[in-house]
Amino acid sequence: MDAVKPRKQVVVVCGLITDDNGQVLLALRHEPALPSAHLKWELPGGGVEFGEKIEEALRREMIEEIGAEVEVGEIIPYIHVGEWEFPAEIIQAFVINYFCRIKKGSVINHTANHEQEIAELKWFQVKNIPWDQCLPGLREIFQAAKLI
């Protein structure tokens, strides 16, 4: 009989970053241990650490993931709740999203390796987003943001 995997909940914060041309920045997730998410497009972001304010976490994650400082705008009125089964645990993620703009710096290039969570960063016109290659909930985030 299989052992019951530990379960935990996490808060994730992501940025819907737009540029002056109406493009949005998406991140191609690099996570081979989670085949259902591996090489799927998502908004850049990450976990909120204990004691950290959500907007501070978003600014930190943007520096780590895209290499630029962002201006955090309004919260998007939709929280996606996803469940992910990893080899050692099951995680329920509450994903909070904000509108963002790049304030300082520019988006870095990524070359996927075993230490990075992002394989690629790419600007998309909303009409050209490959929705069938995105993580669950992304379309709903864009709908709540009134971009589709």
N, C-alpha and C positions, 0 to 999 in steps of 0.2 A: 504494500500500500504506500502511495506517495505521501511524503510529509507535507503538512500544510505550510505554504509559503507565508512569511511575514507580510503584513499589509501596512502601508503607511500613506499619509496624505501630505501633499506638498503644495505650496503656493508658487506659481510661476508667473512672471510678468514679461510681456512682450511689447515691442514697439512696431506700430504700423508707420513706417518711415516713408514719407513722400518727398519728391523733389519738385523743382519749378516746372518740370515738363509733365507733371501728373503721373509720373512713374512711381511704383512702390518697390521697396527692397525686400526680397525674399531670401531665405537661407535654405540650402539643400542640406538636410540633416545627415550626418555621418554617424550611424550607430548600428554596426553589424550585429550586436547582441540583441537588438530589437528589430527583427525583420519587418514587422508591420510599419515601422517608422523610418527605417533605413532608406536613404536616398529619396525622401519625400520633401517637398517644399513646405516651409513654415515661416512665420514671422520670427525675426531674431529676438532672443531673450533668454531667460533662464530662471533658476530658482531664487527665491527670496530667502536669505539667511536669517537665522534666529536673531531677533532684535533689530533687524534692518527695516527701514521704512521702504514701502513699495517703490516710490519714485527714486529713492537712492539706489535700490537694487537694479532698477531699469537703467539708470545712468551707468552703473558699474558694468552690467552685462553688455551694454552697447560698446563700451570701451574694450571689453574682453573679446566680444564676438565680431564686431565690425571695425574696430580700431578708430572710432570717432566719438566725439562728445555729441550728445543730442540735447535738444530742448524738448522737454516733456510737455505735451499739450493736454487736451481733455481726455478723460477716460472714455473708452468705447463702451456703450451700455449693453454689453453681453459678456458673460463669464462662461467660458467653455469648461466643461468637466469631462476629463478623459481618464480611462483606466488603461494602464500599461503593465503587461506581465513580462517581467524580466526573469532571467534564469534563477535568481535568488530571492526575488520579492515581487509583490504586486503593488503598484503605486497608483493612487488616485490623485490626479493633478487638477487643481483649480487654476485656470489660466485667465489672468487679468490683462487687458490690452489697453494701450494708450496711443493716441496720435503722437508722432514725433517728427522732428526735422533735424537734420544735421546742423550742429552749431559750430563745431570746430573739427578740422581734420577731414579725411576722406576715407571712403570704404577700402579696406584692405583686400588683397587677393588671398584666397585659401588654396592650399594643396592638401588634400585629405591624407591624414596618416592616423595611426592608431591612437594618438593623443588628442586629436581635434574632434569637436562635435559638429563642425561645419565642413562640408566638402566644397561648397561654392556659395558665393553671394552674387545675386543677379538682380538688376533692375528690370521690371516688367511694366508694360502698359496693362492696366487691369483687364482689358479685353483679351489680352494674350496669355493670361495666367493659365497654366495647364492644370485645371482643377482636379482631373483624374490622377494627378501625380502629387497631390497635396495631402497634408495631414487632415484628419477629420476635424471639423469645426472651423476651418479657415474661411470657407465660403460664408458661414454664418457671421463671422467677425466682419467680413467685408460688407455684408448686408446691413449689419447693425451700424457700421460706419457710413452707411449710405453711399458706398462706392459702386455697388451693383444693385 
